[in-house]
């Protein structure tokens, strides 16, 4: 009976994941749908919680997804340490070793992760040590639980999401009337980069921004207020992307409720 319940839950999650993925990324290929179903049934990874995402037509697992999987599987512990001989704090280069212990008495599964300014996003400059540790943990977790997918945090480049009608590059993010200062990137460019990096829905981001700035549209907000919103969004996405996604979903529900 319990086995049947697990099968039913896995099947239900697979359906939910496919529905959410098609709504977020558009039409999936047969191969992509099969891959997502396999991830749903075998590992119980959730798209809506940000545990798996589609980048450049390929599925990637996320750090939060790996941690939740480890907790469900009763992981006994994770140890990390920097490999001092390969680290150079002056150039922000860090290398970490992580060991995942699946059970009591386990010899552990080892993973290594490195990070420096050449293989990390400009948005995380100064946080290379944390990025390296996360990459090491992800690799160790993927070994421990037999996940062949690369994790998003391990990527050393800026991936593009599948082109859909809701892709950020197909939307115009409003610009402020003020020019950029001190050679810094324009606010529009920073916002677009955040949307691409964290795979956020641009329409929901617009609604969130309007509420945050207290204006009908982002065009009407002052530069200072828009900049405050972008900083807030960047911090939230880096700290708790699943929580941010849940918050954005509320704007989608609100939009559906007002439809005639």
Phi, psi and omega in degrees: 000314180297321178297321180294322178298318180298319179296317180296319179296318180296319179295321178295319179296321179299317179296315180298317180297317179296318180296314181293318182297319180292325178290326185272319185247357180091202183293133177261148173287164179300322180293318179296319179295318178296318180298318180293321178298319179297317178295325181291315185283315186281320186244353179057042177276140185250129177289316184296333178271003178076024182273342178211143180215162183255116180230129181050043176069012180235149178275139176228141175273159180245166180300317180296322178296319179294320180294319179293322176298315179299319180295318178298325183274003177074036179305134184276337180167162178226128177245138178227152174202145177284145175267094190305325185291342180253359183264148176218089183303330182294332178252013179057039175252127182225143176229128181240153173243131179236144177232126179254128179251110184289326184210171178297130180087358179294140178284345175095152177247126189259139174221149180239146178218140178231155178205140173204173184302339182281341183233025176228160180289147175302338182289343181245023177302134182092350181246024183299328179298315179293322178297317180298317179296318179298318179297319179296315179298316180300316181293321178294318179295320180295323175294315184298323186248014171067039179259115182279347180290141171288152177265154181302319184292342180278345182294135178256021180217172182263099182288159175252142177279167178298137180290123175223176180296339181258010181293142184302329181286347178262008179236149176263115176276124185304142176260153173275165183280354185265140179285162178293153182246147172055030177073010180283155179301148177298152180300320179301316180296320179296318180293317178298321179296319177298316180299316180292315184298318186258008176054057182259153179281117184297326179293319179290327177296321178299317181293319178298316181296318180298318179293317181297318184276348179071033180230162178293325178217162182292334179299331184276350183279152177287159180300318181299319181290321178295318179296321177297320179296315181297318178296319178297316180296317181297317181294317182293317181297321180287325183277318187207074181300316178303320178295322178295318180298320178297319179296317180295326179300330180297330178287328176293319179294319180298323180293321180292326183292332183270355179292142180290000000 
